[in-house]
């Protein structure tokens, strides 16, 4: 049964799309690489097992032990993925802004929101006094429809 594609959320045209989660999923590959090195150390210490127990209690077979001379070749793809993830983060908007800049902007926006709420409340009180307490539309004078 084919799955239907999930609807994408509408985004602002000025904001680039966020990279897919797989861009940042590097830890499993690093774990597998370290596990292969650990197997090599265990084999050198006299433990010749190629299985390990997962947190669920099941035993799974791991890849062949990794020889140290092959380590740079095995690390290179991980380094490439890390570089791509860094590029993806750098492409996001406002990455260069500091936390202080962002907090200052948040305070300014919160101040603006509070001012606008007060103005709306004041306009509501003026409208209520002018037209009584009943709900009516307020027509601005001098504005033609």
N, C-alpha and C positions, 0 to 999 in steps of 0.2 A: 504494500500500500504506500504510494508516494506521499511524502509529507508536504504540506503546503508551506510555502515560504512565509516567514513571519513578516507582518507589515512593518516597514521601517518608519520610525518616528520622523515627522517633518522637522527639518533643521533649517536654521537660518543660512542663507546663501553665502554669507561672509565667514561662517564658521566651518573649518574643514572637518570632515567626518573623523570620528575617533577611530584609531587603529583597532583591528580585531584583537580579541583577547589572546589568540595564539601568538601574537607578536611578543607578548610579555611572558609566555609560558616557557621559561628557560630552566627552572629548577628541576623538573623531572629529568631532563637530559644531563644536568650536572650530577644529580643523584646517581643515575645509572653509570656514569663515568667513574664516579668515586667508588661505587659498589664493585665495579670491575677491578679497580686498583686494590680495594680491600681484599677481594678474592685472591689476588696475586700475593699479597702479603700473608694471608692465611696459608696459602699453598707453600710459601717459602718457610713458614714457621712449622710446617708439618701437618697442618690441617688440610686435607685434600678433599674438601666438600665443595660442591658447586651449587649448593642450594642454601637458601636462607629462609627464615620464617618471617612472614609479614605480620603487621599488627593484628590482622584478623585471625591469626593462628594457622593459616594455610602455608604450605611450603611451595615456593615457586622456584623454577630453575632460572638462573641468571645467564648472562652472556659469558663467553669465554673470558678468561683473565686477560687483562690488558698489560702488555709489556711496556716498561717505561720508555723504551726507544720509540714506541708508537704513540706515546701520549701527545706530542705536539700535533700530529695529524688528526687525532681524535678531538682535540680541544679547538682546532681551527673552525669547524662549523658552529660551535657554541659561541666563539668570539664573533663570528659573522652575525649571528642572531642577536647578540648583545648590541653590536654596532647598529643594526637595523632598528632595534628597539629605541636606542638613544636618538637616532635620526627621527623616528616617529614622534618622540616626546618633544624634540626641538622644533618640530613643525607645528606643534599646537600653539594657539594664540596665547599671548601674555606669559609665556614661560620665563621670559627674562625679567619679569616684574618680581620684586621682593615681596615677602609676606607683609612687611610694614606698609608698602604701597597699596597692597590689596586691602589691608585692614583699614587704612585711611579712606580708601574709596568706599568701603562698606559703611564706615561711620558717616561720610558725607551723604551717601544714598539714604541711610536711615534718618538723618536729619531732614533731608528733602521730603521723605515720606511723611514725617511728623508734621512738617509745615503744610504740606498739601492736605493732610487730614484735618488740621485746624482750619484751613481756608474753606474746605468743603463743609465742615460743621458750622462755620460762621455764615456761609452762604445759605445753608439750610435754616439757620435761625432767622436770618433776614427774610427769607422767603416765607417762613411760617408767620412772622410778625406782619408782613405786608399783606398776605392773602388769608390770614386766619390759620387755624390748625388743621383744616381739611387738606387732603392731598389734591393738589392741582398742578398742572404743568405751568411752568413759569415761562412767559414769552418775553424775550429781550426786546426792549424798545429800540427802534432804529434798524432792526434787522428784518429785511424783507424775505419772505419765503418764496 
